[in-house]
Amino acid sequence: MKYLLLIYFEEHALTEAGRQDCYQESTQLAHQLKANGQYLSAHPLQPTATATSVRVRDGKRFVTDGPFAETREQLGGYFLIDAGDLDAALDIAANIPMARKGTIEVRPVIEIPNLPTD
């Protein structure tokens, strides 16, 4: 089953050196997952200042700067994995470096037939 591991943390909590260490450690984890056949994708996100939100209400598009909601922690990146079950996904989530500073939300992915693939 596919799981999306959403990485939430306070985006200003890391120094640049801390951010680079996190990227290096996350890259090592991605290689471990790839070797186990569990890696599908992973990427950090640009800061929330670069975000744009889109809503459609009554057929009209509304575009606003920033993320959907102001929160203490922001969505900072993700891992998309293939894990045997929720327990396996939780074990992987616990190994994401930012789990030590923020929160990793683990969400099963609904696979819709006939979506385009790579």
Rosetta constraint file for C-alpha pairs under 8 A:
AtomPair CA 1 CA 82 HARMONIC 5.50 0.50
AtomPair CA 1 CA 83 HARMONIC 5.56 0.50
AtomPair CA 1 CA 84 HARMONIC 5.98 0.50
AtomPair CA 1 CA 85 HARMONIC 6.64 0.50
AtomPair CA 1 CA 108 HARMONIC 7.34 0.50
AtomPair CA 1 CA 109 HARMONIC 7.58 0.50
AtomPair CA 2 CA 80 HARMONIC 7.04 0.50
AtomPair CA 2 CA 81 HARMONIC 5.59 0.50
AtomPair CA 2 CA 82 HARMONIC 4.38 0.50
AtomPair CA 2 CA 83 HARMONIC 6.21 0.50
AtomPair CA 2 CA 108 HARMONIC 6.05 0.50
AtomPair CA 2 CA 109 HARMONIC 5.44 0.50
AtomPair CA 3 CA 80 HARMONIC 5.90 0.50
AtomPair CA 3 CA 81 HARMONIC 5.40 0.50
AtomPair CA 3 CA 82 HARMONIC 6.25 0.50
AtomPair CA 3 CA 83 HARMONIC 7.04 0.50
AtomPair CA 3 CA 89 HARMONIC 6.86 0.50
AtomPair CA 3 CA 106 HARMONIC 6.55 0.50
AtomPair CA 3 CA 107 HARMONIC 5.44 0.50
AtomPair CA 3 CA 108 HARMONIC 4.38 0.50
AtomPair CA 3 CA 109 HARMONIC 5.36 0.50
AtomPair CA 4 CA 78 HARMONIC 6.85 0.50
AtomPair CA 4 CA 79 HARMONIC 5.99 0.50
AtomPair CA 4 CA 80 HARMONIC 4.65 0.50
AtomPair CA 4 CA 81 HARMONIC 6.49 0.50
AtomPair CA 4 CA 105 HARMONIC 7.94 0.50
AtomPair CA 4 CA 106 HARMONIC 5.93 0.50
AtomPair CA 4 CA 107 HARMONIC 5.18 0.50
AtomPair CA 4 CA 108 HARMONIC 6.29 0.50
AtomPair CA 4 CA 109 HARMONIC 6.50 0.50
AtomPair CA 5 CA 78 HARMONIC 5.42 0.50
AtomPair CA 5 CA 79 HARMONIC 5.08 0.50
AtomPair CA 5 CA 80 HARMONIC 6.23 0.50
AtomPair CA 5 CA 81 HARMONIC 7.69 0.50
AtomPair CA 5 CA 93 HARMONIC 6.55 0.50
AtomPair CA 5 CA 104 HARMONIC 6.13 0.50
AtomPair CA 5 CA 105 HARMONIC 5.59 0.50
AtomPair CA 5 CA 106 HARMONIC 4.69 0.50
AtomPair CA 5 CA 107 HARMONIC 6.43 0.50
AtomPair CA 6 CA 75 HARMONIC 6.86 0.50
AtomPair CA 6 CA 76 HARMONIC 7.81 0.50
AtomPair CA 6 CA 77 HARMONIC 6.26 0.50
AtomPair CA 6 CA 78 HARMONIC 4.66 0.50
AtomPair CA 6 CA 79 HARMONIC 6.82 0.50
AtomPair CA 6 CA 104 HARMONIC 5.46 0.50
AtomPair CA 6 CA 105 HARMONIC 4.95 0.50
AtomPair CA 6 CA 106 HARMONIC 6.46 0.50
AtomPair CA 6 CA 107 HARMONIC 7.84 0.50
AtomPair CA 7 CA 75 HARMONIC 5.77 0.50
AtomPair CA 7 CA 76 HARMONIC 5.56 0.50
AtomPair CA 7 CA 77 HARMONIC 5.19 0.50
AtomPair CA 7 CA 78 HARMONIC 5.51 0.50
AtomPair CA 7 CA 98 HARMONIC 6.99 0.50
AtomPair CA 7 CA 99 HARMONIC 7.69 0.50
AtomPair CA 7 CA 102 HARMONIC 7.40 0.50
AtomPair CA 7 CA 103 HARMONIC 6.14 0.50
AtomPair CA 7 CA 104 HARMONIC 4.73 0.50
AtomPair CA 7 CA 105 HARMONIC 6.58 0.50
AtomPair CA 8 CA 73 HARMONIC 5.59 0.50
AtomPair CA 8 CA 74 HARMONIC 5.13 0.50
AtomPair CA 8 CA 75 HARMONIC 4.49 0.50
AtomPair CA 8 CA 76 HARMONIC 5.58 0.50
AtomPair CA 8 CA 77 HARMONIC 7.44 0.50
AtomPair CA 8 CA 98 HARMONIC 7.86 0.50
AtomPair CA 8 CA 102 HARMONIC 5.64 0.50
AtomPair CA 8 CA 103 HARMONIC 5.10 0.50
AtomPair CA 8 CA 104 HARMONIC 6.10 0.50
AtomPair CA 8 CA 105 HARMONIC 7.64 0.50
AtomPair CA 9 CA 13 HARMONIC 7.81 0.50
AtomPair CA 9 CA 72 HARMONIC 7.90 0.50
AtomPair CA 9 CA 73 HARMONIC 4.53 0.50
AtomPair CA 9 CA 74 HARMONIC 5.45 0.50
AtomPair CA 9 CA 75 HARMONIC 6.75 0.50
AtomPair CA 9 CA 76 HARMONIC 6.60 0.50
AtomPair CA 9 CA 98 HARMONIC 7.18 0.50
AtomPair CA 9 CA 101 HARMONIC 6.70 0.50
AtomPair CA 9 CA 102 HARMONIC 4.33 0.50
AtomPair CA 9 CA 103 HARMONIC 6.36 0.50
AtomPair CA 10 CA 72 HARMONIC 6.25 0.50
AtomPair CA 10 CA 73 HARMONIC 4.43 0.50
AtomPair CA 10 CA 74 HARMONIC 5.90 0.50
AtomPair CA 10 CA 102 HARMONIC 7.15 0.50
AtomPair CA 11 CA 47 HARMONIC 7.03 0.50
AtomPair CA 11 CA 73 HARMONIC 7.14 0.50
AtomPair CA 11 CA 74 HARMONIC 6.49 0.50
AtomPair CA 11 CA 76 HARMONIC 7.01 0.50
AtomPair CA 14 CA 18 HARMONIC 5.34 0.50
AtomPair CA 14 CA 19 HARMONIC 5.78 0.50
AtomPair CA 15 CA 19 HARMONIC 6.10 0.50
AtomPair CA 16 CA 20 HARMONIC 6.23 0.50
AtomPair CA 17 CA 21 HARMONIC 6.21 0.50
AtomPair CA 18 CA 22 HARMONIC 6.14 0.50
AtomPair CA 19 CA 23 HARMONIC 6.23 0.50
AtomPair CA 20 CA 24 HARMONIC 6.19 0.50
AtomPair CA 21 CA 25 HARMONIC 6.16 0.50
AtomPair CA 22 CA 26 HARMONIC 5.94 0.50
AtomPair CA 22 CA 97 HARMONIC 6.09 0.50
AtomPair CA 22 CA 98 HARMONIC 7.35 0.50
AtomPair CA 23 CA 27 HARMONIC 6.02 0.50
AtomPair CA 24 CA 28 HARMONIC 6.38 0.50
AtomPair CA 25 CA 29 HARMONIC 6.35 0.50
AtomPair CA 25 CA 97 HARMONIC 6.69 0.50
AtomPair CA 26 CA 30 HARMONIC 6.16 0.50
AtomPair CA 26 CA 96 HARMONIC 6.45 0.50
AtomPair CA 26 CA 97 HARMONIC 6.49 0.50
AtomPair CA 27 CA 31 HARMONIC 6.30 0.50
AtomPair CA 28 CA 32 HARMONIC 6.33 0.50
AtomPair CA 29 CA 33 HARMONIC 6.18 0.50
AtomPair CA 29 CA 95 HARMONIC 7.54 0.50
AtomPair CA 29 CA 96 HARMONIC 7.33 0.50
AtomPair CA 30 CA 34 HARMONIC 6.07 0.50
AtomPair CA 30 CA 39 HARMONIC 6.37 0.50
AtomPair CA 30 CA 42 HARMONIC 7.48 0.50
AtomPair CA 31 CA 35 HARMONIC 6.18 0.50
AtomPair CA 31 CA 39 HARMONIC 7.85 0.50
AtomPair CA 32 CA 36 HARMONIC 6.38 0.50
AtomPair CA 33 CA 37 HARMONIC 6.19 0.50
AtomPair CA 33 CA 38 HARMONIC 4.97 0.50
AtomPair CA 33 CA 39 HARMONIC 4.89 0.50
AtomPair CA 34 CA 38 HARMONIC 5.69 0.50
AtomPair CA 34 CA 39 HARMONIC 4.60 0.50
AtomPair CA 34 CA 40 HARMONIC 7.72 0.50
AtomPair CA 37 CA 82 HARMONIC 7.61 0.50
AtomPair CA 38 CA 81 HARMONIC 5.36 0.50
AtomPair CA 38 CA 82 HARMONIC 4.61 0.50
AtomPair CA 38 CA 83 HARMONIC 6.11 0.50
AtomPair CA 39 CA 79 HARMONIC 7.94 0.50
AtomPair CA 39 CA 80 HARMONIC 6.80 0.50
AtomPair CA 39 CA 81 HARMONIC 4.95 0.50
AtomPair CA 39 CA 82 HARMONIC 6.44 0.50
AtomPair CA 40 CA 79 HARMONIC 7.65 0.50
AtomPair CA 40 CA 80 HARMONIC 5.33 0.50
AtomPair CA 40 CA 81 HARMONIC 5.17 0.50
AtomPair CA 40 CA 82 HARMONIC 6.87 0.50
AtomPair CA 41 CA 79 HARMONIC 5.76 0.50
AtomPair CA 41 CA 80 HARMONIC 4.96 0.50
AtomPair CA 41 CA 81 HARMONIC 6.93 0.50
AtomPair CA 42 CA 77 HARMONIC 7.43 0.50
AtomPair CA 42 CA 78 HARMONIC 5.44 0.50
AtomPair CA 42 CA 79 HARMONIC 4.17 0.50
AtomPair CA 42 CA 80 HARMONIC 6.03 0.50
AtomPair CA 43 CA 77 HARMONIC 5.56 0.50
AtomPair CA 43 CA 78 HARMONIC 5.75 0.50
AtomPair CA 43 CA 79 HARMONIC 6.83 0.50
AtomPair CA 44 CA 76 HARMONIC 5.83 0.50
AtomPair CA 44 CA 77 HARMONIC 3.94 0.50
AtomPair CA 44 CA 78 HARMONIC 6.47 0.50
AtomPair CA 45 CA 75 HARMONIC 7.69 0.50
AtomPair CA 45 CA 76 HARMONIC 5.16 0.50
AtomPair CA 45 CA 77 HARMONIC 4.96 0.50
AtomPair CA 46 CA 50 HARMONIC 6.49 0.50
AtomPair CA 46 CA 51 HARMONIC 7.88 0.50
AtomPair CA 46 CA 76 HARMONIC 7.39 0.50
AtomPair CA 47 CA 51 HARMONIC 7.32 0.50
AtomPair CA 47 CA 76 HARMONIC 7.37 0.50
AtomPair CA 48 CA 66 HARMONIC 5.91 0.50
AtomPair CA 48 CA 67 HARMONIC 6.10 0.50
AtomPair CA 48 CA 74 HARMONIC 7.37 0.50
AtomPair CA 49 CA 65 HARMONIC 7.70 0.50
AtomPair CA 49 CA 66 HARMONIC 5.79 0.50
AtomPair CA 50 CA 65 HARMONIC 7.79 0.50
AtomPair CA 50 CA 66 HARMONIC 6.73 0.50
AtomPair CA 51 CA 65 HARMONIC 6.22 0.50
AtomPair CA 51 CA 66 HARMONIC 4.57 0.50
AtomPair CA 51 CA 67 HARMONIC 5.56 0.50
AtomPair CA 52 CA 63 HARMONIC 6.84 0.50
AtomPair CA 52 CA 64 HARMONIC 5.75 0.50
AtomPair CA 52 CA 65 HARMONIC 4.56 0.50
AtomPair CA 52 CA 66 HARMONIC 4.99 0.50
AtomPair CA 52 CA 67 HARMONIC 6.28 0.50
AtomPair CA 53 CA 63 HARMONIC 5.66 0.50
AtomPair CA 53 CA 64 HARMONIC 5.27 0.50
AtomPair CA 53 CA 65 HARMONIC 6.26 0.50
AtomPair CA 53 CA 66 HARMONIC 6.35 0.50
AtomPair CA 53 CA 67 HARMONIC 5.96 0.50
AtomPair CA 53 CA 68 HARMONIC 6.01 0.50
AtomPair CA 54 CA 61 HARMONIC 6.83 0.50
AtomPair CA 54 CA 62 HARMONIC 5.67 0.50
AtomPair CA 54 CA 63 HARMONIC 4.64 0.50
AtomPair CA 54 CA 64 HARMONIC 6.63 0.50
AtomPair CA 55 CA 61 HARMONIC 5.79 0.50
AtomPair CA 55 CA 62 HARMONIC 5.12 0.50
AtomPair CA 55 CA 63 HARMONIC 6.57 0.50
AtomPair CA 56 CA 60 HARMONIC 5.29 0.50
AtomPair CA 56 CA 61 HARMONIC 4.43 0.50
AtomPair CA 56 CA 62 HARMONIC 6.01 0.50
AtomPair CA 57 CA 61 HARMONIC 6.64 0.50
AtomPair CA 57 CA 62 HARMONIC 7.63 0.50
AtomPair CA 73 CA 102 HARMONIC 7.42 0.50
AtomPair CA 81 CA 89 HARMONIC 7.74 0.50
AtomPair CA 82 CA 89 HARMONIC 8.00 0.50
AtomPair CA 83 CA 88 HARMONIC 5.80 0.50
AtomPair CA 83 CA 89 HARMONIC 5.60 0.50
AtomPair CA 84 CA 88 HARMONIC 6.20 0.50
AtomPair CA 84 CA 89 HARMONIC 7.68 0.50
AtomPair CA 85 CA 89 HARMONIC 6.43 0.50
AtomPair CA 86 CA 90 HARMONIC 6.07 0.50
AtomPair CA 87 CA 91 HARMONIC 6.25 0.50
AtomPair CA 88 CA 92 HARMONIC 6.41 0.50
AtomPair CA 89 CA 93 HARMONIC 6.13 0.50
AtomPair CA 89 CA 106 HARMONIC 7.27 0.50
AtomPair CA 90 CA 94 HARMONIC 6.19 0.50
AtomPair CA 90 CA 106 HARMONIC 7.07 0.50
AtomPair CA 91 CA 95 HARMONIC 6.75 0.50
AtomPair CA 92 CA 96 HARMONIC 6.89 0.50
AtomPair CA 93 CA 99 HARMONIC 7.24 0.50
AtomPair CA 93 CA 104 HARMONIC 6.29 0.50
AtomPair CA 93 CA 106 HARMONIC 7.30 0.50
AtomPair CA 94 CA 99 HARMONIC 6.02 0.50
AtomPair CA 94 CA 104 HARMONIC 7.82 0.50
AtomPair CA 95 CA 99 HARMONIC 7.16 0.50
AtomPair CA 96 CA 104 HARMONIC 7.99 0.50
AtomPair CA 97 CA 101 HARMONIC 7.88 0.50
AtomPair CA 98 CA 102 HARMONIC 5.57 0.50
AtomPair CA 98 CA 103 HARMONIC 7.21 0.50
AtomPair CA 98 CA 104 HARMONIC 7.70 0.50
AtomPair CA 99 CA 103 HARMONIC 5.43 0.50
AtomPair CA 99 CA 104 HARMONIC 5.90 0.50
